[in-house]
Amino acid sequence: MVIGALSGLIAVAMAAYASHGLAPERAALATTGASLQAWHALALLGAGMLAERRRGPLVHVAAGCFAVGSLAFCGGVYLRALTDTSLGLVTPLGGTVLLVGWGILAAAAALAPQK
């Protein structure tokens, strides 16, 4: 839950910086990263709430995927927007980890018994 809240904070800060401090083409890229980070901050918060209600490791694995995937994907997008530097395959692999996290979260919600 802490990581989700901090991720939301960073997403809002980056969106504000993008709208006020970046050239339009770089701002669009940074805004995309901030939007996806905000969604995954909410996913982390939801995973935390689900972990409080359900047993099993899957929800924790999903949350880990959201945290690592956000760092790799959004971090790569931010780096590109701010410095025009690419992390190569790190960014798309981060996106793939985010997708895996959603699948695992669905499985955790469907399969884990309630406490």
C-alpha positions as CSV (number, residue, x, y, z in Angstrom):
1,M,0.0,0.0,0.0
2,V,2.9,2.3,0.8
3,I,4.5,1.7,-2.6
4,G,1.1,2.3,-4.3
5,A,0.7,5.7,-2.5
6,L,4.2,6.8,-3.3
7,S,3.7,5.7,-6.9
8,G,0.6,7.8,-7.1
9,L,2.5,10.8,-5.7
10,I,5.2,10.4,-8.3
11,A,2.7,10.1,-11.1
12,V,1.0,13.3,-10.1
13,A,4.3,15.1,-9.8
14,M,5.5,13.9,-13.2
15,A,2.2,14.9,-14.8
16,A,2.5,18.4,-13.3
17,Y,6.1,18.7,-14.5
18,A,5.2,17.5,-17.9
19,S,2.4,20.1,-18.4
20,H,4.5,23.0,-17.1
21,G,8.1,22.2,-17.8
22,L,8.5,20.1,-20.9
23,A,8.2,20.8,-24.7
24,P,4.9,19.5,-26.1
25,E,6.4,16.3,-27.7
26,R,8.2,15.4,-24.6
27,A,5.3,16.3,-22.4
28,A,3.0,13.9,-24.3
29,L,5.4,11.1,-23.6
30,A,5.8,11.9,-20.0
31,T,2.0,12.3,-19.6
32,T,1.6,8.8,-21.0
33,G,4.0,7.4,-18.5
34,A,2.3,9.3,-15.6
35,S,-1.1,8.0,-16.7
36,L,0.1,4.4,-16.7
37,Q,1.9,4.9,-13.4
38,A,-1.3,6.3,-11.8
39,W,-3.4,3.4,-13.0
40,H,-0.8,1.0,-11.6
41,A,-0.6,2.9,-8.3
42,L,-4.3,2.2,-8.0
43,A,-3.7,-1.4,-8.9
44,L,-1.1,-1.6,-6.1
45,L,-3.6,-0.1,-3.6
46,G,-6.3,-2.6,-4.8
47,A,-3.8,-5.5,-4.4
48,G,-3.0,-4.3,-0.9
49,M,-6.7,-4.3,0.0
50,L,-7.3,-7.7,-1.6
51,A,-4.3,-9.1,0.3
52,E,-6.0,-8.1,3.5
53,R,-9.1,-10.1,2.6
54,R,-7.7,-13.1,0.8
55,R,-5.1,-15.8,1.6
56,G,-2.5,-17.0,-0.8
57,P,0.7,-15.6,-2.4
58,L,-0.8,-14.7,-5.8
59,V,-1.9,-11.2,-4.8
60,H,1.5,-10.5,-3.5
61,V,3.1,-11.7,-6.7
62,A,0.7,-9.5,-8.7
63,A,1.7,-6.4,-6.6
64,G,5.3,-7.2,-7.1
65,C,4.7,-7.3,-10.9
66,F,3.0,-3.9,-10.7
67,A,5.8,-2.3,-8.7
68,V,8.6,-3.7,-10.8
69,G,6.7,-3.2,-14.1
70,S,5.9,0.4,-13.2
71,L,9.5,1.1,-12.3
72,A,10.8,-0.4,-15.6
73,F,8.1,0.8,-18.0
74,C,7.3,4.2,-16.5
75,G,10.9,4.9,-15.6
76,G,11.9,4.1,-19.1
77,V,9.2,6.4,-20.5
78,Y,10.2,9.2,-18.1
79,L,13.9,8.8,-19.0
80,R,13.1,9.1,-22.7
81,A,10.9,12.1,-22.1
82,L,13.4,13.9,-20.0
83,T,16.7,13.0,-21.7
84,D,15.9,11.4,-25.0
85,T,17.7,8.3,-23.8
86,S,16.3,4.8,-24.4
87,L,16.6,1.9,-22.0
88,G,16.3,-0.5,-24.9
89,L,14.3,-3.6,-24.0
90,V,13.8,-2.6,-20.4
91,T,10.7,-0.5,-21.1
92,P,8.8,-3.1,-23.2
93,L,9.7,-5.8,-20.7
94,G,8.3,-3.6,-17.9
95,G,5.1,-3.3,-19.9
96,T,5.0,-7.1,-20.2
97,V,5.5,-7.5,-16.5
98,L,2.5,-5.1,-15.9
99,L,0.4,-7.3,-18.2
100,V,1.5,-10.4,-16.3
101,G,0.6,-8.7,-13.0
102,W,-3.0,-8.1,-14.2
103,G,-3.4,-11.7,-15.1
104,I,-2.0,-12.9,-11.8
105,L,-4.3,-10.4,-9.9
106,A,-7.3,-11.9,-11.8
107,A,-6.2,-15.4,-10.8
108,A,-5.7,-14.3,-7.2
109,A,-9.2,-12.8,-7.0
110,A,-10.8,-15.8,-8.6
111,L,-8.9,-18.6,-6.8
112,A,-8.0,-17.5,-3.3
113,P,-10.5,-18.4,-0.6
114,Q,-11.8,-15.6,1.6
115,K,-10.4,-15.3,5.1
